Amino acid sequence: MISKDEVKHIAKLARLELTEKEIGKMQKDLSAILDYFNLLKKSPSPAKILSQQNLGGQAREDKVVSSHDIRDELIAAAPDKKDDYIKVKAIL
């Protein structure tokens, strides 16, 4: 658990004035955050996870999808439309 002196030092660096009650709460909160980071450090990296999966060196093929191919579907799915445009509320 992080010490009260460390919490006071962090508060000083952040230019915060904390009461004794707030120092106790921050001590618990900061300790929980640091414990979570320690848990993350122990987890395998994404590269290690990918290397464990049997990908066989194959990457998926890139496919070009034209926006014109899905334009009609998007306009049809819009709740409010006029001709070939989607109507939205005025912003200004």
Secondary structure as UniProt FT lines:
FT   HELIX           4..13
FT   TURN            14..15
FT   HELIX           20..42
FT   HELIX           46..52
FT   TURN            56..57
FT   HELIX           67..77
FT   STRAND          81..82
FT   TURN            83..84
FT   STRAND          85..86
//
